[in-house]
């Protein structure tokens, strides 16, 4: 039966590029094969992974991996898949299809039996069609993959083409698996061009040893595109293509000291040296917000499809081993996805109070949805980074006119390394600055040499690698409200009219975006106030005796704050905090809050956590601009016997000390389920008695003066 040539497949291992979009899911399978490079698998496990990848390209029932025996130069079955007991005799030490493959060094296919002899052979194997593909390492044949199907014509040309591409990509892997493996840390994922898992694990081990030796902190992220409908659409496009786009949006946030890698077929990993758990959690949320506003541009994506990602965070020294770090981050990632995705899960929120139980799932979902609202800071950050890339300027800043219209206030910028804190406080008089002139004249101002143009202007220690400077006013609806400034050209040259013409249309669009963003911030702030009020109403409905309590404590706190000579802004922040100081009661069962009898130790401990819950909820309302520390500490005592942290004296923020007095007085003068109301005089006497122990003497004195 010497007919091998007639079964050789005349299909080159090249894709028809016009059909790529229809094949991207299968192409992704080919890319995933490269992940075996970074997985520390034993040889047999790696072969099983390869078989499973092939199964995603075509349905088949049986498979055999033949490997070269270096001693006698024959092939033996290294992996058998789908054969119930053992291989048929015709397949030991090779078979006729293997011989044809070796002879031609090309794929061999049988579409159906075409003779009695072939019928007997395929019946013995238990199939009707098969494909046999060589694995070449250089010019040497090192193995053969054979797939068998019970259906005839199961391996059409396009499937053979894909399987051959798969095997061609596996040649290097096969070479590494058949020889002692020394992982090369600089191997990169072919789609994202990021280092692979081996590099991440090596850097993680080094950072762990360094931080344990020097008592320093570091953190890691695991990042995945969310499950659900979006994930399904992404899979149809090929996860490799999508992860590449996600990685491109994350890269501007990655420092030189960080390690950013592709950890698995769906997961990106980020190692953050010198970053503690709190900082990492903030950065993870910034990353999530950044990606949630980015449309997917990959060909084939639906027009309005947006990225959402979940992030699992862990950190040293909270996790004391490498395996614990990885496990914690993976579990947090899974938890984020389980609860709907588009969120960050980090142990930070419970790190200082491990007994703090989460609020109800419904409430947490509401808070997480609020966290995805429009963020002006995020918009400004994206804009300056965009203009930095577009203009070729290393330094870009956005400044907005203050309410007086006489000064420009720094809002956001890039390229100010080394003096960020000073620049962030920058306030420039419009008449004394280059950008102020651009704003007042409502015209772009392009300067070849900033020192010659305004030699006496304040430099604030800034160094310029290029003296050229460009400032373009932000104008919308005939209102000139700010400027965007460009300096430090990367080529050290000067800005030109061509640069200005390229930038102007985008600055015009930016002006509208910022103006509308400012308007939306106001709408959002109003909405958040209304939402917080709704939550407060829910909390008060659990304790009807608290109706009006928040408003009264708020008014009293404001009066005391002003009596203590606080400015209007600080007094209002404390008054707002007082309004929502009992919001955490929403997480406590009504039967506990309304009980007339005494509480057991567990129930009492639960009630004592409500300041923490209140603070946690309010952290999701940053636009409310209130004193969260006052909320958190309003049950601390001046003698240190309060809760939740047992703070003493001046350790307690002044807002917390004010709320403590106002809250206690209102509670004493109004009826509760477990006692009657006191008179105003009796309540004031009680405050005076406990002055210096439970309460701050100075605040009790001021409070008394405000109601007499």
N, C-alpha and C positions, 0 to 999 in steps of 0.2 A: 504494500500500500504506500508506495513512494510518490505521494502526490502533494508534498508540502508546499511547493510553489503556488499551486492553485488556490491555497487557502490564505496566502499572504495578503494582508489588507493594504491596498494601495491608497492610504489616507495619510497625508502629511500631518505631523503634530503642530498644526498652526490653526489658530482660530480665525473664523470669518469675522472681521471687526465690525461689519455692518449688523451682526446679530448679537453683539455684546450685551445689549440691554436685556435681551431675553435669556441670557445665560449667566447673568451676574450671580445668581444664587449658587449655581454650580461652580462658577469661578471662585466663589468664596470658599468652597470646599477645598479647592486647590491651594488657596492661600493658607487655609488652616493647617494644611499638611506641614507647612514650614514651622508651625508651632512645636513640632516634635523636637526641633533643634533645642529648644529651651526647656523641655520637660525631661526631668531626670528619670526616664523610664528604663526598665530592663528590656533586653532585646525582644523577648516574646510579647511583652505588653505593647511595644512600639509597633510590631507587626499587626497586632489586633486593632490598634488605632487606625492603621492604614486600611485594613479591610473594612472598617466601619465608614471611613471616608469614601471608599469606593462604593459602598452600599448607598450613599447619598447621591451618587451619580447614576446608578442603575440598580434595578432589582435583580438579585441572583440568590440561589439557595446554598451554593457550595463554593469553597475557595481553597486553594492550596498555594502556599509560598514554597517554592523550591529554592534551596540555597546551595551554593557551590561548596563541595568538599575539596579543600585545597590539596589534600593528599593524593586522591585518585582522580581529581578533576572531573568528578561526576556530580550530579545534582541529587539532593535528598530533600524530602518534605520537611521543612522547618516549622511550618504552621499549617494545621489542618482545620478547616472550618466547615461545619454542616454535614460531615460524614458521621453517621450514627455510631458505628463501632470502629472500623478501620478502613483504610484505603483499599479499593479493589486491587487485585494483583497487578492489573495492567498499569497501575500508577506508581508502583514502587520503583525507586531508583530512576524516576523519570517515566515518561510515556511518549507515544508517537507525536503528540502535539508539542511536547517539550522539545523533542528532537528537531521538529520542523522550525521551531522558534530559534533554537541554537544555530541551526544551519543558515538561517536567513538574517539573524539578528534584527528581526522586525516582528511586529505583532502578527499573530496567526489567529484566524477566526473560522469557526465552523458554524454555519447558520442553521443547518438541519442535516440529518443523515442522507447521503446521496448514493449509498450502495449498501448491500447486505452486510458487508464487512464493517462499514462505519456504523450501521444500525446496531450490530452486536456490541461493538466497542462502547458506543454511547449508552446503550442499555446497561452495560456492566458498570459504567460510571454513574448512571442515574441522571442523565441530562439529555436535552435535545439540541442545545447550542452552547458554544463556549468561546472564550477569548483568552489568548495566551500572550503575555506582554513581557519582553525582556527588560531586565534592569542592568544597565551598563554603568560601570564606574570607569570613566575615561574610555578606553577602547576595550576594556575587559568586561565580559559578561559575568556578573556576580550572582544573579538570581533571576527567577521568572515568577510572575504572578499569573495564576490561572483562575478564572471565574467561570462557573457553570450554572446554567439555567434550565429549568424543565420546559421552558417555552422555546419554540423555534424562532429564529430571527429576532433574538432578544438584544443583540448588540449591533445596532445600525451604525452607519459611518460616523455620525456626530458623537455617539456614545463612545465609540472606539477612540475617536480623536481626544475626547475629554479624559478617558482613562489613560491614554498614552501620555498626555500632558501631566497627569497626576504622577505617573511613574517616572517621567523625566525629572519632575521636581523632587522626587524621592531619591534620586540617585545619590545626591550628596548625603542625605540622611542615612541611606543604606551604607554608604562608605563609612560614616562615623559609627554606626551601630555594629558593624562587623569588625571594627578595630578599637583599640583602647581609646576611650573618649576623654578628650580634654576640652571642656567648653571654652570657646573663645568669647570673651565677654563683649567684644565689639560687634558680634553678629547682630544684624538688624532685621526687623520685620519688613518684608518687601512692600507692604502697603503703607504703613504709618511712618516708616523709616525710623522708628524708635528702637532703642536697644531691647533685647529680648529678656525673658524672665531670669536667665542666668546672671545677667549683668545686675539686675535689680537685687537678686538674692545676695550676690557678692558684696554690693555696696551696703546692703542692709546689715550684713555681718560685720563689716568694717565700722559702720556708724554705731552699731550696738556696742561693740567693744570700746570705741572711743568714748561714748557717752557714759558707759558704766564706769570707765576708768576716771573720767573727769567730772562725774556727777552733773551731766548736761542733759537737756531734753531734746527729743526729736519725735517726729510724727510720720505716719504713712496714711495715704488715701488708697482705697480701691474704688474705681469709677466705672459705672456701667450705664449704657443706654437703657431706659426703663422698659419693662414688660408691657403687655397689653397691646392695644391696637397699633400704637406707634411702633413698638418693637416688631410686630408682624410685618408691617410695611418695610421696616428697615431690613429685615431678613430677606425680603424679596429683592432687595437691592444689593445684598452682599455686605456682611458685617465689616469686612476689611475696608471697603470703600467708605462706609460711614465712620468707622473708627478713625480713619485717616483725617476726615473732616473735623471730627471732635478734637483730635489731637492738635490740629492746626489752630483751633480756637483757644486751646488751653496753653499752648507753648508760650504766648506772650506773658503769662503769669508765672512761668517757671524760671527760677533763678539759676545762675551758673552752678551753684553748689547743690542743687536738687538733682535727683535721678528720676527721670520720667521714662516709663517703659511700657511695652505691651506685655501684660502678665499672662493672658490666656486669649482664647479666640474672641471673647466678648469683654474682657476686663483690661482697663488701663490702670497702672500703678504709679504712685508718686511718693517719693521719699523726700522728706523735708527736714534737713538738719537745722539745729538751733531754732526749732519751732515747737513751743509747748502745746498742750492740748487745747487751751483756750484760743491761742492764735490760729491753730490748725482748723478749729471749728469755724471761726470767722472766715478764714480763707476758703474753706470748703463751701460755705454758703455763698460767698462772692462768686466762686467758680460756677456753682449751680445757677445762680441768677444770670450770670453772663451767658451761659449756654442756652438758658430757657428763652432768650430773646433772639436766638440765631436761627434763621430759616435754613433748611437743608438744601444745598445746591447740587447735590449729586444727581446726575442724569437719571431720569425715571422716577424721581420722588414726586409726590403730589405737591402742587404749588404752595399750599399753606402749611406743609408739614414742618414742625418745629422740633428741635432737640429738647428733650428733658432727660436729665441724668439723675441717678442716685449715687450718693457717696457714703462709703463706710470709713470711719476714722478710728485710728488707734494711736497710742503714743507711749513712749518710754518717759518716765519710770512707772506710769500706771500699769503697764504690762511689763513683766520682769524677764521674759524670755522671747526669743525670736518667734518661736512657734505660737506663743500666746499673742504676740503682736499681729501676726498674719491671721490667726483664728478670730481675734476680736474684730479686725477690720472686715473680714469676710462675713462674720455674723451680723455686724452692723449694716453692711451693704444689703444682705438678705432681708434684714428687718425693714430697711428703708423701702425696698421693693415690695415686700409683703403688705405694707401699709399704704400702697398706692403710688409709690415712686415720687420723683421730683422733690426729693428731700435729702437732708444730711442726717445721718445718725451717728452720734458721737457720745462717749461716756461723760463729756464735760458737764452737761446739765445736772448730773447726779453726783459728780465727783466730790463736791464739798458736803453733800448731804445724802449719803447712801441710803438713808431710810425713806427718802422722799419717793412716794409712789406717783406714777403718772396720773394725770387727769384723765377723764373719760375719753374714749376713742373719738367720739363725735366732736368733743371740744378740741382735741388735738388736731383733728382734720381741719377744723375751722381755722385754728391758729396757723397751721402750715399753709393754708390757702392764702391767708393774709400776708404771709412772708413772701409770697411770689408777686406782690404788687409792684407797681412801677417804682423804680429806685433812681432818683436823680443822680446820686453819686455814681451809680453803675453806668448811667448814660454818659456822664462827663468823662469817666475813665475810658469808655469805649471810643468816645469822640477824639480825645487827645491821642490815643494810640493809633487810631485811623489816620489822623492828620500827620502824625509823625512818620508813618510809613509812606504816605502819599507825597509828602513834601520833601522828603530827604533830610528833614531837620531832626536832630537828636533831641532838641528841647522845644516843647510846645506847651503853652499854657492858655487857660481860659480865665478871664477876669470879668467880673460883673459890677456894674455901677451900684453904689449903695443907695439908700432911700433919698439921701440929700442930693444925689446927682453930682456931687463934687469929688467923689473918691471912687477908685477902682479896687475891688476886693478880690484876691486870689481865690479861685474855686477849685481848680484841678490842673495838674500838669504832669509831664514826664520829662526826664533828663535832668533832674535837680538832685542827683545823688550827692549826699554829704551835707546838704543844707536844706533838707526837706522841711524840718520844723520851722526854720526861719522864714522860708518862702511861703509856707502855708499861712503865716500870720501877716503876709504882705498886704499893705493898704497904701495905694499910691494916689497922691493928689493929681487930679486930671490935668491941671495946668502945668505940672512939673515933670511929666513923663511922656515918653514917645507914644506909648499906647493911649495915653490920655489925649494927646493931640489927634490921633487917628479917630478916637471916639467923638471929640468935640467938633472936628471938621467933617465927620461922617464919611471919610474917605480913607482908603488903604494908605498906609505910610510905609514906604520901603527905604531903608537906610543902608548905605554901603558900609559905614563905620559908626557904630553907636557912640564911641568915645569922642569922635570929632563932632558928631551931630549935637550931643548934649554932654559936654565935658564935665559939668559940675553935678550931674545927676548921681544919686546914691546907687552904688553897685551891689550893696549887701553881700559882698564877698564873692559874687558870682564870677566865674571864669568863663571866657568865651574862646572856643577853639576857632571860631570864625567871627569877624566883626560885623557881618551883615545881619540885619534885623528886619523883620516884616511884621506889621500889625494890621489886622483887618477888622473893621467894626462889625458887630453883630446888630443887624437892623431887621425888625419885623413889624409890619403894620405901622410904618413910619416912626417907630420907637427905637432909638439907638440905645441899647441896654448893656452892651459889653464889648469885649474884643477877644480875638484869638491871636496869639503871638507865636512867631516862629523864629528860632535862632539856632546857632551851632549846626550849620549845614555839614553833613557827613563828608562831602567832598571839599570842605573848607573854602568853598567859593562864595559868591554873592548871589542873593536872590535876584531873579530877572522878571521882566514883564511876562514872559511865558509862564513862569511859576505862578504869578499872580492870576493870570487868565485861567490856568488849570484849577486853581484853588477856589476862585470866586463862586462858581455855581454851587460847590459843596458847602462853602461857608453860608451862602444864602439859605440852603436847605437846613443847615445846622441851626441858623438863627430861628427859623420857624419851629424846629424841633425843640429847642430849648425854651422858647416862649410858650409853646403848647405844653411842654413838660412842666413848666412852672405853674401854669393854670391847672394842670391835672393834679399836681401835688396838693394844691388847695382843695380840690374836689375830694381827693383821696383822704386828706386829713379830716375833712368833714365826715366822710364815710366812716373812718376809723373811730371818730368820736361817737357816732351813732351806734356803731357795732359794739363799742365798749359799754355804752349805756344799756344796750340790749342785754349784754352779758351781766351787767350789774343788776338789772331788773330780774333776771333769772335767779341770780344769787340771793337777792332780797326776797324773792317769792318763796325760797326755801325757809326763810326766817321772817315771817310777816312783821314781827316786832322791830325789825331793822328798817322799816320804811321811813325814809327821811333822815336816817342816821348819817348816811354818807354826806348829804348836803350840809347838815349841821356841823359835822366835824370839819368839813372843807371850809366853811365860813369862819369858824373859830380859829382854824389853823392860819388862815390868811390874816386875820386880825392880829394874832400873836406875832406872826412873822413881821408884819409892818411895825408893830410895837417894839420889836427888837431891832429896828432900823435896817431891816433887809430891803434891798431894792425891789421894785415892782416885779421884775422878771422872776427872781428867786422865790418871792412870796407866792406868785402864781403857780410855779412848778410844785411847790409844797401843797398848795391848795388843791391842785389837780390830783396829786398823789393821794391826798386825804379822801378825795371823792371815790377813789377806787381801791382803798386800802383793804377792804374786806372781800374783794372780788374772788379770792381763792376759796371762799365758802361754797362756790358753785360745785366744787369737787367733793363736798362732804354730804353724806346722806341726811335727808330731812329729819329722820327719826333721832339722829344724834343732836342736831342743832336745836330741835324743839323739845328735848327731854327736860322734864321738870326735876327729875331726880339726879343723883350724881352719876358721873361717867366712870367706867372702868379705866384702867391705866392705858389700854390700847386705844380706846376711844378718845381719851384725853390727849394722848400723843398725836392722834390724827388731827384733832382740832388745832393743836399747837403748830401744825405745819401750814396752816392757811396763809400766814404771811409769805412763806416761800412760794406757795402756789400762786398767790396774787402777783408776786414779782415775776414769776415765770410767765404768766399770761401776759402781763403788761410789757414784757420784753418784745413781744410780737407787735407792739404798737409804738415803734420809735417816733413816729410823727406826732404823737400826743405831747411830747416834750414835758414829761413830768419826772419827779424825783423818785425813781424806783427804789433807791436805798432807803428812803423814808418809809416806803411801804414795807420793805423787808424787815425793818428794825423797829416797827412801832410797838412791838411787845417786848423789846429789851428793857431791862431795868437799870437805873443809875447805879445800883449796888452790885450789878453783875449777875443777878439771879433770874434774869429774864430769858426769853427764847427768841429766835432759834439758836443763836450762837453764843449766848452768855456774855455779850459785850458789857463793858463797864464805863461809866462816866463819859468823858469826852471821846471815847472810842465810838460811841453811838453817834451817828450823823445827826446834826442839829434838826433836820427834818423829822427824823424818827423820834427825837425827844419831844418835839412840838406835837406830833400826832399822838404820842402816848398820853399826854395830858388832855388834849382835846377829846380823844376817843374815850378815855376813862370818865371824864366829866359827863359826857353825853350818855354813856352807858349807865352811870349812877343815877342820873336824873330822869331816866325813862324806864318804864316797866319791862321786866324780863319774865319768861315763863317760870323761873325759879325764885323770883323775889319781886318786891314792890319797888316803885321809884322813890328816890330820896328827894328831899327839898334841895333847892339851889344852895342854901346856906350849909346844910349838912354835907353836900358834895364838896363844896369849897373847903370846909373844915377837914374833910378826909384828904384832899389834895395837899393841904398844908401839913397834916400829920405825916404824910408819906414823902414830903419834900426832903430831898437829900438821900432817900433810900430807894423808893420806886421811881421818883421823878426828879428832874433837874430843878433846883431851887429857883434859878433865874427864870425859867420858863413858867413855873407855877406862879411866880410873882407877876410876870407880864400877863399871863392868862387872867388872873384875878382882876387886874387893872382894866382889862378890856370888857368885863361884864359888870363892873360896878359904876 
